């Protein structure tokens, strides 16, 4: 879902100034009304969700390539994220549902529309994805070396609100989102997509319907791959094992357990009714005397 949507392109008035690595517009140009681009109802998926076949991949690539020639005004993050999460919640495809928010700037251009576009509202849109049908929001931000348009202190809280903070302590240094650099953009993006793919899909599983209301102390996860079968312990610290995702309808694997799912022969079973195996916390280090 490309954004913004709803307005006509503004190529006649605005464009990228390569010397500044920024947008410049003619004086007194007629900025389009906020009404359309700041309303989630204006947004549709440019490519509908489907199995990731070669044809689906090509459709996405073609859509991005076709957009290169058009320039649109504004960065309505709250509106676009709301629309994307709504589309995912409406999808009837099986499996875990997530949204990846990729931006090179902070929210702009909805100050007068009645839909405030500050970071608190973008975070609220991400948090809404955790209610009802679970849709988490992964955040990827291009923090370039010149403009510094997208700021870590703005993007990190969105990832936290969307249930995808990268580590238990990432809020301390605003590293909960995935950072891209303009100098190594292509390599960074490839690496990030691989990591997000593991977390969002390969290592995320829906709980069985019969587990609704089940005793969480009587649930176990069994992983099988080419190396054999084992019970994966629950690890609330999310270092190596499994833990519940927000609202308790899904679990996610972490650490070696997630890595083991890369095996093409890997499978996972969620077993109800047996005492949950829980990972032991590492022993505390003794202070030298």
BAFI-3210 file (N, C-alpha, C; in Angstrom, 3 decimals, decimal comma, padded with zeros to 6 digits):
// residues 289
n [1|2|3|4|5|6|7|8|9|10|11|12|13|14|15|16|17|18|19|20|21|22|23|24|25|26|27|28|29|30|31|32|33|34|35|36|37|38|39|40|41|42|43|44|45|46|47|48|49|50|51|52|53|54|55|56|57|58|59|60|61|62|63|64|65|66|67|68|69|70|71|72|73|74|75|76|77|78|79|80|81|82|83|84|85|86|87|88|89|90|91|92|93|94|95|96|97|98|99|100|101|102|103|104|105|106|107|108|109|110|111|112|113|114|115|116|117|118|119|120|121|122|123|124|125|126|127|128|129|130|131|132|133|134|135|136|137|138|139|140|141|142|143|144|145|146|147|148|149|150|151|152|153|154|155|156|157|158|159|160|161|162|163|164|165|166|167|168|169|170|171|172|173|174|175|176|177|178|179|180|181|182|183|184|185|186|187|188|189|190|191|192|193|194|195|196|197|198|199|200|201|202|203|204|205|206|207|208|209|210|211|212|213|214|215|216|217|218|219|220|221|222|223|224|225|226|227|228|229|230|231|232|233|234|235|236|237|238|239|240|241|242|243|244|245|246|247|248|249|250|251|252|253|254|255|256|257|258|259|260|261|262|263|264|265|266|267|268|269|270|271|272|273|274|275|276|277|278|279|280|281|282|283|284|285|286|287|288|289]
n.u [000,861|000,982|001,777|001,365|-002,221|-005,077|-004,827|-003,954|-000,844|001,972|003,923|004,291|004,772|006,474|009,442|012,350|015,298|018,400|020,828|020,318|019,150|016,441|012,983|011,783|009,692|007,858|007,440|004,542|002,919|-000,037|-000,892|-002,378|-005,658|-006,126|-008,108|-008,563|-006,091|-005,713|-007,632|-008,491|-010,276|-009,631|-007,694|-006,377|-005,195|-002,438|-001,523|-003,227|-003,367|-001,894|-000,804|002,746|003,695|005,636|004,291|002,932|005,052|006,175|004,057|004,112|006,674|006,361|004,436|005,760|007,834|006,340|005,478|007,578|007,677|005,878|005,142|004,034|002,339|003,199|003,316|001,397|001,369|-000,187|-002,728|-002,243|-001,204|-003,358|-005,171|-003,796|-003,623|-006,328|-007,007|-005,529|-006,722|-009,167|-008,602|-009,050|-007,210|-005,248|-003,088|-000,490|-000,815|000,614|001,892|004,206|005,695|007,212|009,222|010,647|010,527|009,131|005,746|003,587|001,543|-001,220|-002,331|-004,516|-006,771|-008,398|-007,610|-005,215|-001,729|000,520|003,245|002,156|-000,395|000,161|001,333|-000,881|-002,473|-000,950|-001,109|-003,811|-003,886|-003,341|-005,612|-008,450|-008,503|-005,229|-002,815|000,337|002,720|005,591|008,385|010,254|012,780|014,274|016,982|018,594|021,874|022,045|019,564|018,143|015,433|013,633|013,359|014,902|013,824|011,197|010,284|010,814|008,954|006,605|006,995|007,098|004,473|003,194|003,752|006,238|008,817|012,362|014,176|014,208|015,148|015,196|013,849|015,280|017,310|016,016|015,940|014,083|012,962|013,681|016,563|017,584|020,279|021,210|023,567|024,045|021,708|020,366|021,551|021,029|018,209|017,562|018,628|017,070|014,452|014,686|015,066|012,705|010,827|011,242|010,408|007,798|006,375|007,559|008,236|006,025|002,952|-000,455|-002,491|-004,136|-007,673|-008,996|-007,564|-008,421|-008,938|-007,629|-005,542|-002,579|-000,378|-000,401|000,422|002,390|005,138|006,233|008,930|009,981|012,538|015,095|017,042|015,805|013,322|012,063|011,035|010,192|011,042|009,080|009,982|009,857|011,594|012,279|014,579|015,571|013,425|009,883|007,123|004,068|002,315|000,936|-002,395|-002,668|-003,383|-001,574|001,718|005,275|008,448|011,805|015,332|017,445|015,379|013,761|015,585|015,865|013,523|014,002|014,758|013,769|012,334|011,104|008,622|005,866|004,211|001,536|000,778|-001,779|-002,684|-000,605|001,920|003,569|006,766|009,294|011,838|014,824|016,071|019,280|021,985|022,788|025,630|028,439|029,727|033,070|035,301]
n.v [-001,181|001,898|005,219|008,823|008,638|009,503|012,162|014,061|013,689|015,925|016,747|018,895|021,065|020,376|018,556|016,360|017,715|016,976|017,977|018,810|016,624|016,573|017,664|020,164|022,959|025,053|028,590|029,730|027,612|025,603|023,893|020,696|020,037|018,685|016,854|014,409|012,793|012,510|010,880|007,636|006,234|006,834|005,147|002,264|-001,089|-001,297|-003,596|-006,523|-008,686|-011,892|-015,320|-015,707|-015,864|-016,098|-014,415|-012,694|-011,405|-010,063|-008,362|-006,617|-005,502|-004,217|-002,345|-000,650|000,283|001,646|003,783|005,505|007,639|009,500|012,123|012,685|014,632|015,041|013,134|011,202|009,409|008,283|008,017|006,371|004,062|003,248|002,568|000,433|-001,480|-001,943|-003,140|-005,509|-006,723|-007,302|-009,260|-012,598|-014,553|-017,352|-017,659|-015,709|-012,164|-009,156|-005,763|-003,863|-000,900|001,357|004,110|007,304|009,569|011,842|012,104|014,210|016,940|016,693|018,467|020,187|018,751|017,577|015,143|014,427|014,215|013,535|011,843|010,488|009,852|008,221|006,112|005,317|004,345|002,113|000,643|000,002|-002,099|-004,297|-005,034|-007,177|-009,046|-009,940|-007,761|-006,971|-004,240|-003,676|-001,550|000,253|002,508|005,057|006,666|009,185|010,534|013,243|014,833|013,912|013,375|011,342|010,378|008,564|008,685|009,144|007,037|004,675|004,475|003,851|001,254|-000,034|000,385|-001,071|-003,663|-004,846|-004,422|-004,608|-005,588|-006,333|-004,109|-001,989|000,445|002,205|003,351|004,069|002,127|000,367|000,074|-000,765|000,295|002,036|003,005|005,702|005,383|002,655|001,531|-000,502|-002,976|-002,892|-002,900|-005,393|-007,128|-006,407|-007,054|-009,830|-010,475|-009,473|-010,998|-013,560|-013,130|-012,072|-013,956|-016,677|-017,523|-017,166|-018,212|-019,221|-019,781|-022,879|-023,198|-024,416|-023,587|-021,231|-019,456|-021,419|-022,886|-021,196|-022,363|-024,931|-025,548|-026,563|-026,442|-028,135|-028,809|-029,991|-031,051|-031,694|-032,479|-033,779|-034,093|-031,841|-030,395|-027,082|-024,687|-022,314|-018,916|-016,138|-013,977|-013,792|-014,629|-017,208|-019,470|-019,746|-017,430|-015,763|-013,640|-010,258|-010,197|-012,921|-014,828|-015,789|-017,263|-016,708|-017,736|-017,542|-016,750|-019,641|-021,427|-020,145|-019,965|-022,672|-023,180|-022,482|-024,670|-026,641|-028,911|-028,500|-028,496|-027,596|-028,187|-027,375|-028,216|-029,041|-029,186|-030,243|-029,703|-026,641|-026,299|-024,269|-021,963|-021,802|-019,108|-017,647|-018,284|-015,855|-013,736|-013,963|-011,497|-010,279|-010,724]
n.w [000,000|-001,151|-000,030|000,234|-000,518|-002,544|-003,430|-006,405|-008,230|-007,616|-009,366|-011,099|-009,526|-007,408|-006,380|-006,101|-004,938|-005,816|-004,906|-002,369|-001,290|-000,698|-000,616|-002,774|-003,582|-005,860|-005,395|-003,677|-004,471|-005,145|-002,546|-002,131|-000,777|002,543|002,875|001,401|001,408|004,093|005,074|006,006|004,381|001,797|000,987|-000,608|-001,091|-003,172|-004,337|-003,950|-001,061|-001,216|-001,806|-001,856|-004,677|-007,783|-009,593|-007,872|-006,587|-008,793|-009,400|-007,211|-007,489|-009,986|-009,324|-007,529|-009,171|-011,117|-009,654|-009,445|-011,176|-010,340|-008,046|-004,811|-002,289|001,122|004,252|005,574|008,089|010,241|009,113|006,838|008,084|009,666|007,622|006,386|008,452|008,898|006,453|006,638|008,862|007,763|005,973|004,830|004,558|005,698|008,647|010,391|010,757|009,722|009,562|007,754|008,270|006,307|006,065|005,160|006,560|009,031|010,363|008,475|007,279|007,972|009,734|009,725|009,194|011,015|011,774|013,730|013,238|014,699|016,452|018,632|017,749|015,549|016,889|018,363|016,309|015,582|017,962|017,961|016,242|017,786|019,016|019,097|016,106|015,679|014,507|014,035|013,997|012,264|012,127|009,813|009,213|007,272|008,161|007,175|006,425|005,986|005,876|008,114|008,466|009,288|012,561|015,200|017,775|017,245|015,606|017,010|019,266|017,859|016,944|019,412|020,323|018,381|019,056|018,421|019,414|019,317|021,230|024,769|026,062|024,315|024,327|025,842|024,305|022,003|019,928|018,932|016,456|012,968|011,492|008,589|006,480|004,343|002,955|002,741|001,778|000,138|000,915|003,650|003,665|002,537|004,491|006,721|005,873|005,709|008,400|009,592|008,239|009,317|011,997|011,714|010,270|009,664|012,236|013,821|015,193|015,141|017,991|018,827|018,279|020,384|022,531|023,559|026,422|027,791|030,344|030,721|031,852|031,085|028,492|025,783|023,453|020,663|018,610|015,490|013,311|010,809|012,570|014,621|017,268|019,753|022,895|023,154|025,429|027,271|027,194|028,839|028,718|026,128|024,712|023,949|022,958|023,380|023,439|024,425|022,139|022,014|023,221|023,399|021,453|019,702|019,346|019,503|018,277|019,478|019,210|019,038|018,615|016,732|014,634|014,039|012,704|010,122|008,731|006,049|006,542|008,911|011,523|013,666|016,737|018,872|022,031|024,248|027,723|029,247|031,731|031,431|030,014|031,167|030,488|032,373|034,278|033,742|036,039|038,545|038,299|040,445|042,568|042,559|045,302]
ca.u [000,000|001,787|001,131|-000,053|-003,189|-006,243|-004,567|-003,224|000,589|002,310|005,182|004,380|005,187|007,452|010,293|013,528|016,521|019,473|021,907|019,883|018,521|015,214|011,908|011,620|008,486|007,804|006,808|003,092|002,258|-001,307|-000,855|-003,708|-006,406|-005,816|-009,306|-008,464|-004,936|-005,742|-008,767|-008,205|-011,175|-009,053|-006,576|-006,584|-003,945|-002,052|-001,488|-003,975|-002,636|-002,033|000,374|003,912|004,083|006,410|003,413|002,658|006,282|006,284|003,030|004,593|007,799|005,833|003,705|006,754|008,508|005,421|005,278|008,765|007,511|004,901|005,509|002,838|002,670|002,875|003,641|000,328|001,651|-001,291|-003,802|-001,822|-001,073|-004,723|-005,747|-003,113|-004,030|-007,730|-007,008|-005,040|-007,741|-010,274|-008,151|-009,472|-006,121|-004,799|-001,755|-000,256|-000,984|001,469|002,111|005,540|005,641|008,508|009,138|011,896|010,263|008,188|004,402|003,352|000,485|-002,622|-002,567|-005,781|-007,825|-009,161|-006,932|-003,878|-000,759|001,759|003,716|001,222|-001,502|000,689|001,473|-002,229|-002,903|-000,241|-001,662|-005,132|-003,694|-003,223|-006,946|-009,206|-007,608|-003,896|-001,988|001,467|003,350|007,047|008,719|011,551|012,961|015,505|017,526|019,708|022,967|021,983|018,306|017,678|013,985|013,039|014,145|014,756|012,955|009,823|009,925|010,907|007,698|005,581|007,261|006,686|003,009|002,752|004,072|007,381|010,109|013,385|014,745|013,509|015,703|015,405|013,262|016,252|018,091|015,173|016,381|013,051|012,614|014,782|017,159|018,274|021,187|021,209|024,825|024,003|020,277|019,942|021,999|020,284|016,809|017,527|018,852|015,926|013,312|014,919|014,846|011,292|010,096|011,310|009,596|006,396|005,681|008,129|008,347|004,786|001,952|-001,735|-002,848|-005,311|-008,942|-009,362|-006,753|-009,043|-009,275|-006,897|-004,556|-001,286|000,655|-000,591|000,619|003,768|005,464|007,157|009,522|010,642|013,221|015,984|017,893|014,998|012,209|012,313|010,092|010,748|010,588|008,615|010,990|009,280|012,605|012,319|015,945|015,616|012,259|008,653|006,318|002,823|002,237|-000,177|-003,769|-002,642|-003,906|-000,453|003,011|006,416|009,701|012,936|016,649|017,720|014,113|013,361|016,557|015,581|012,368|014,454|014,869|012,608|011,576|010,651|007,192|005,624|002,949|001,182|000,128|-002,524|-003,011|000,573|002,600|004,439|008,201|009,710|013,288|015,371|016,877|020,696|022,376|023,380|027,078|028,908|030,629|034,406|035,567]
ca.v [000,000|003,109|006,397|009,108|008,378|010,382|013,398|013,961|013,981|017,358|016,863|020,200|022,095|019,907|017,438|016,132|018,439|016,032|018,648|018,927|015,362|016,998|018,118|021,600|023,311|026,424|029,550|029,924|026,515|025,272|022,614|020,078|019,940|017,502|016,037|013,057|011,999|012,346|010,014|006,227|005,723|007,106|004,236|000,868|-001,810|-001,232|-005,004|-007,259|-009,751|-013,211|-016,149|-015,044|-016,530|-015,211|-013,402|-011,711|-010,624|-009,166|-007,324|-005,627|-004,784|-003,339|-001,243|000,286|000,905|002,577|004,961|006,350|008,828|010,416|012,649|013,068|015,529|014,713|011,837|010,976|008,084|007,749|007,637|005,231|002,887|002,831|001,912|-000,832|-002,421|-002,284|-004,088|-006,800|-007,320|-007,764|-010,372|-013,940|-015,501|-017,953|-017,317|-014,483|-010,935|-008,060|-004,638|-003,271|000,530|001,802|005,553|008,067|010,853|011,933|012,433|015,604|017,382|016,474|019,304|020,927|017,876|016,969|013,890|014,830|013,314|013,485|010,494|009,846|009,302|007,099|005,021|004,844|003,524|000,835|-000,069|-000,512|-003,372|-005,388|-005,305|-008,072|-009,800|-009,394|-007,284|-006,223|-003,270|-003,566|-000,203|000,410|003,927|005,534|007,817|009,533|011,256|014,676|015,479|013,460|013,598|010,337|010,372|007,334|008,916|009,127|005,741|003,596|004,289|003,233|-000,182|-000,500|000,360|-002,110|-004,991|-005,442|-003,887|-005,578|-006,195|-005,927|-002,845|-001,067|001,757|003,072|004,091|004,256|001,209|-000,672|-000,062|-001,197|001,502|001,964|004,113|006,045|004,933|001,203|001,295|-001,775|-004,076|-002,784|-003,282|-006,848|-007,765|-006,145|-007,843|-011,218|-010,597|-009,259|-012,146|-014,629|-012,817|-011,799|-015,066|-018,004|-017,890|-016,778|-019,260|-019,045|-020,780|-023,665|-022,632|-025,015|-023,012|-020,010|-019,609|-022,539|-022,555|-021,001|-023,214|-026,292|-025,479|-026,809|-026,305|-029,177|-028,472|-031,104|-030,754|-032,774|-032,897|-034,517|-033,385|-031,385|-029,470|-025,733|-024,099|-020,927|-017,982|-014,787|-012,965|-013,776|-014,814|-018,489|-020,252|-019,166|-016,641|-015,272|-012,305|-009,523|-010,722|-014,344|-015,713|-016,280|-017,371|-016,482|-018,379|-016,632|-017,356|-020,859|-022,047|-019,513|-020,378|-024,062|-023,217|-022,257|-025,996|-026,889|-030,041|-028,155|-028,390|-027,187|-028,609|-026,750|-029,295|-028,547|-030,088|-030,699|-028,610|-025,895|-026,240|-022,871|-021,816|-021,309|-017,898|-017,929|-017,941|-014,541|-013,767|-013,587|-010,353|-010,613|-010,220]
ca.w [000,000|-001,237|000,556|000,446|-001,574|-002,545|-004,160|-007,667|-008,046|-007,648|-010,105|-011,751|-008,562|-006,424|-006,762|-005,272|-005,270|-005,504|-004,178|-000,977|-000,890|-000,034|-001,486|-002,958|-004,339|-006,360|-004,484|-003,755|-005,194|-004,493|-001,817|-002,164|000,472|003,343|003,053|000,842|001,841|005,542|005,416|005,690|003,351|000,487|000,754|-000,982|-001,326|-004,572|-004,726|-002,935|-000,387|-001,821|-001,602|-002,429|-005,918|-008,666|-010,170|-006,829|-006,424|-009,950|-009,279|-006,244|-008,099|-011,026|-008,700|-006,992|-010,310|-011,768|-008,801|-009,436|-012,012|-009,745|-006,737|-004,048|-001,191|002,505|004,859|006,557|008,649|011,041|008,196|006,026|008,938|010,002|006,446|006,153|009,501|008,622|005,334|007,121|009,726|006,920|005,129|005,256|004,338|006,961|009,120|011,142|009,975|010,166|008,668|007,817|007,962|005,785|005,841|005,216|007,198|010,132|009,878|008,094|006,362|008,354|010,901|009,648|008,685|012,100|012,130|014,138|012,618|015,459|016,752|019,557|016,974|014,766|017,859|018,684|015,172|015,698|019,118|017,599|015,563|018,766|019,544|018,224|015,228|015,937|013,407|014,589|013,100|012,247|011,634|009,147|008,958|006,654|008,895|006,292|007,086|005,714|006,259|009,430|008,470|010,170|013,792|015,986|018,933|016,762|015,020|017,998|020,005|017,007|016,995|020,744|020,340|017,459|019,575|017,723|019,840|018,928|022,429|025,990|026,564|023,197|024,560|026,508|023,309|020,815|018,873|018,787|015,040|012,107|010,920|007,311|006,197|002,922|002,338|002,505|001,797|-000,459|001,769|004,912|003,468|002,343|005,787|007,587|005,415|006,097|009,843|009,869|007,706|010,323|013,163|011,398|009,627|009,850|013,653|014,504|014,991|015,818|018,992|018,425|018,730|021,667|023,610|024,081|027,829|028,396|031,369|030,051|032,464|030,565|027,050|025,380|022,039|020,212|017,322|014,809|012,049|010,386|013,699|015,597|017,898|021,120|023,492|023,279|026,688|027,226|027,685|028,909|028,404|024,661|024,227|023,238|023,349|022,832|024,363|023,856|021,587|022,614|023,241|023,732|020,411|018,913|020,007|018,625|018,650|019,568|019,314|018,301|018,221|015,481|013,618|013,665|011,808|008,749|008,123|005,189|007,078|010,262|011,819|015,044|017,347|020,143|022,783|025,397|028,815|029,986|032,421|030,525|030,260|031,198|030,508|033,634|034,176|033,991|037,410|038,719|038,465|041,774|042,573|043,098|046,659]
c.u [000,896|001,034|001,986|-000,908|-004,319|-006,068|-003,923|-001,744|000,880|003,623|005,372|004,981|006,360|008,273|011,473|014,697|017,694|020,588|021,599|019,409|017,231|014,209|011,937|010,390|008,576|007,121|005,304|002,374|000,983|-001,275|-002,260|-004,345|-006,056|-006,952|-009,110|-007,313|-004,923|-006,946|-008,436|-009,079|-010,639|-008,046|-007,043|-005,222|-003,634|-001,909|-002,181|-003,125|-002,930|-000,795|001,544|004,457|004,955|005,545|003,104|003,874|006,419|005,264|003,472|005,748|007,310|005,136|004,673|007,453|007,628|005,246|006,452|008,567|006,575|005,361|004,250|003,258|002,281|003,276|002,614|000,431|000,463|-002,412|-003,445|-001,736|-002,444|-005,346|-005,115|-003,532|-005,471|-007,819|-006,538|-006,067|-008,895|-009,892|-008,596|-008,393|-005,665|-003,425|-001,687|-000,344|-000,131|001,476|003,544|005,406|007,047|008,405|010,523|011,678|009,296|006,806|004,260|001,983|-000,940|-003,013|-003,954|-006,969|-008,732|-008,609|-005,501|-002,879|000,550|002,086|002,769|000,070|-001,059|000,837|000,115|-002,774|-002,244|-000,817|-003,030|-005,035|-003,610|-004,566|-007,716|-008,269|-006,226|-003,176|-000,877|002,057|004,859|007,402|010,135|011,696|014,298|015,943|018,765|020,684|022,881|020,731|017,866|016,170|013,272|013,935|013,847|013,790|011,483|009,390|009,925|009,612|006,583|005,748|006,840|005,169|002,462|003,135|005,288|008,721|011,168|014,024|013,984|013,948|015,800|014,821|014,262|017,047|017,338|015,618|015,355|012,614|013,852|015,296|017,854|019,162|021,137|022,457|024,791|022,549|019,891|020,319|021,241|018,864|016,671|017,669|017,650|014,723|013,469|014,631|013,372|010,463|010,095|010,356|008,107|005,663|006,274|008,130|007,128|003,690|000,687|-001,923|-004,046|-006,583|-009,324|-008,594|-007,353|-009,496|-008,540|-005,892|-003,195|-000,157|000,556|-000,523|002,103|003,913|006,512|007,616|010,229|011,314|014,178|016,853|017,129|013,880|012,588|011,183|010,787|010,179|010,066|009,670|010,414|010,285|012,830|013,735|016,049|014,465|011,025|007,966|005,067|003,020|001,040|-001,525|-003,836|-003,169|-002,810|000,773|004,097|007,629|010,823|014,239|016,809|016,443|013,616|014,291|016,262|014,407|012,756|014,597|013,607|011,745|010,965|009,127|007,031|004,271|002,755|000,296|-000,518|-002,658|-001,844|001,286|003,618|005,895|008,644|011,218|013,738|016,186|018,335|021,073|023,044|024,883|027,460|029,885|031,977|034,587|036,958]
c.v [001,229|004,277|007,616|008,717|009,408|011,656|013,098|014,235|015,461|017,599|018,240|021,250|021,666|018,748|017,315|016,949|017,566|016,683|018,785|017,600|015,657|017,468|019,645|021,842|024,759|027,326|029,622|028,829|026,114|023,911|022,004|020,018|018,655|016,477|014,604|012,259|011,758|011,538|008,568|005,664|005,958|006,034|002,834|000,219|-001,766|-002,632|-005,782|-008,366|-011,088|-014,022|-015,566|-015,838|-015,593|-014,102|-012,312|-010,817|-009,616|-008,040|-006,234|-004,810|-003,791|-002,122|-000,190|001,024|001,955|003,856|005,928|007,661|009,864|010,847|013,155|013,842|014,939|013,312|011,555|009,588|007,491|007,239|006,386|003,955|002,360|002,053|000,542|-001,882|-002,863|-003,312|-005,467|-007,489|-007,893|-008,976|-011,710|-014,983|-016,076|-017,435|-016,008|-013,272|-009,826|-006,957|-004,177|-001,819|000,973|003,274|006,183|009,414|010,747|012,300|013,921|015,731|017,033|017,336|019,934|020,057|017,324|015,616|014,261|013,770|013,262|012,036|009,764|009,198|008,167|005,882|004,449|003,974|002,154|000,001|-000,665|-001,851|-004,559|-005,757|-006,193|-008,944|-009,163|-009,031|-006,445|-005,299|-003,269|-002,240|-000,200|001,879|004,231|006,803|008,266|010,467|012,764|015,302|015,147|013,649|012,614|010,200|009,121|007,525|008,989|007,738|004,611|003,403|003,651|001,713|-000,762|-000,637|-000,756|-003,515|-005,645|-004,871|-004,981|-006,284|-005,681|-004,547|-001,763|000,316|002,734|003,903|004,249|003,387|000,108|-000,867|-000,527|000,008|001,198|003,187|004,426|005,520|003,455|000,732|-000,100|-002,952|-004,079|-003,314|-004,789|-007,578|-007,603|-006,983|-009,318|-011,422|-010,451|-010,442|-013,301|-014,349|-012,734|-013,035|-016,422|-018,456|-017,471|-017,773|-018,933|-020,137|-021,582|-023,057|-023,152|-024,411|-021,736|-020,234|-020,734|-022,024|-022,396|-021,823|-024,651|-026,302|-025,694|-026,719|-027,345|-028,860|-029,688|-030,586|-031,898|-033,291|-033,698|-033,657|-032,967|-030,488|-028,131|-025,097|-022,683|-020,027|-016,571|-013,678|-012,848|-013,807|-016,088|-019,361|-019,691|-018,317|-016,172|-013,891|-011,590|-010,140|-012,239|-015,289|-016,276|-016,433|-017,065|-017,198|-017,352|-017,421|-018,610|-021,540|-021,459|-019,922|-021,787|-024,170|-022,907|-023,566|-026,282|-028,037|-029,734|-028,115|-028,090|-027,707|-027,852|-027,739|-028,713|-029,618|-030,608|-029,492|-027,959|-025,969|-024,794|-022,807|-021,255|-020,054|-018,250|-017,521|-016,578|-014,660|-013,296|-012,424|-010,758|-009,998|-009,598]
c.w [000,000|-000,595|000,306|-000,752|-001,477|-003,334|-005,512|-007,399|-008,228|-008,385|-010,730|-010,822|-007,674|-006,974|-005,825|-005,796|-004,832|-004,694|-002,694|-000,403|-000,133|-001,083|-001,572|-003,831|-004,809|-005,333|-004,764|-004,551|-004,434|-003,816|-001,795|-000,785|001,204|003,362|002,592|001,450|003,350|006,009|005,057|004,576|001,944|000,075|000,385|-001,177|-002,816|-005,173|-003,617|-002,331|-001,057|-001,481|-002,394|-003,621|-006,750|-009,266|-009,153|-006,598|-007,561|-009,860|-008,309|-006,828|-009,153|-010,427|-008,145|-008,129|-010,970|-010,964|-008,854|-010,188|-011,399|-008,360|-006,039|-002,804|000,160|002,927|005,954|007,191|009,401|010,138|007,412|006,867|009,346|008,840|006,221|007,184|009,281|007,499|005,783|008,016|008,906|006,073|005,708|004,996|005,674|007,375|009,866|010,219|010,583|009,119|008,856|007,376|007,571|005,425|005,872|005,896|008,352|009,590|009,599|007,435|006,734|009,546|010,908|009,259|009,765|012,499|012,465|013,706|013,393|015,832|017,703|018,798|016,064|015,686|018,232|017,559|015,228|016,837|018,803|016,875|016,503|019,381|018,567|017,410|015,273|014,646|014,015|013,531|013,306|011,579|011,068|008,784|008,312|007,373|008,133|006,993|006,915|006,309|007,678|009,557|009,388|011,400|014,621|017,145|018,542|016,298|016,044|018,794|019,174|017,016|018,339|020,800|019,461|017,868|018,954|018,180|019,745|020,118|023,639|026,466|025,485|023,423|025,167|025,507|021,978|019,639|018,616|017,345|014,270|011,329|009,607|007,161|004,711|002,227|001,971|002,429|001,298|000,427|003,091|004,751|003,287|003,681|006,706|007,172|005,789|007,579|010,200|009,386|008,693|011,474|012,828|010,911|009,988|011,302|014,463|014,166|015,769|016,855|018,482|018,994|020,106|022,830|024,172|025,516|028,515|029,420|030,702|030,652|031,970|029,041|026,749|023,874|021,682|018,795|016,757|013,547|011,737|011,528|014,744|016,147|019,308|021,580|023,676|024,537|026,467|027,851|027,687|028,613|026,902|024,109|023,403|023,732|022,683|023,893|023,635|023,243|022,207|022,268|023,340|022,677|019,516|019,798|018,991|019,185|018,614|019,604|018,462|017,825|016,906|014,353|013,124|012,699|010,360|007,988|007,308|005,694|008,443|010,357|013,296|015,499|018,651|020,886|024,031|026,467|029,617|030,600|031,500|030,968|030,140|031,303|031,847|033,381|034,452|035,404|037,469|038,925|039,872|041,679|043,139|044,481|046,702]
res [x|x|x|x|x|x|x|x|x|x|x|x|x|x|x|x|x|x|x|x|x|x|x|x|x|x|x|x|x|x|x|x|x|x|x|x|x|x|x|x|x|x|x|x|x|x|x|x|x|x|x|x|x|x|x|x|x|x|x|x|x|x|x|x|x|x|x|x|x|x|x|x|x|x|x|x|x|x|x|x|x|x|x|x|x|x|x|x|x|x|x|x|x|x|x|x|x|x|x|x|x|x|x|x|x|x|x|x|x|x|x|x|x|x|x|x|x|x|x|x|x|x|x|x|x|x|x|x|x|x|x|x|x|x|x|x|x|x|x|x|x|x|x|x|x|x|x|x|x|x|x|x|x|x|x|x|x|x|x|x|x|x|x|x|x|x|x|x|x|x|x|x|x|x|x|x|x|x|x|x|x|x|x|x|x|x|x|x|x|x|x|x|x|x|x|x|x|x|x|x|x|x|x|x|x|x|x|x|x|x|x|x|x|x|x|x|x|x|x|x|x|x|x|x|x|x|x|x|x|x|x|x|x|x|x|x|x|x|x|x|x|x|x|x|x|x|x|x|x|x|x|x|x|x|x|x|x|x|x|x|x|x|x|x|x|x|x|x|x|x|x|x|x|x|x|x|x|x|x|x|x|x|x|x|x|x|x|x|x]
***
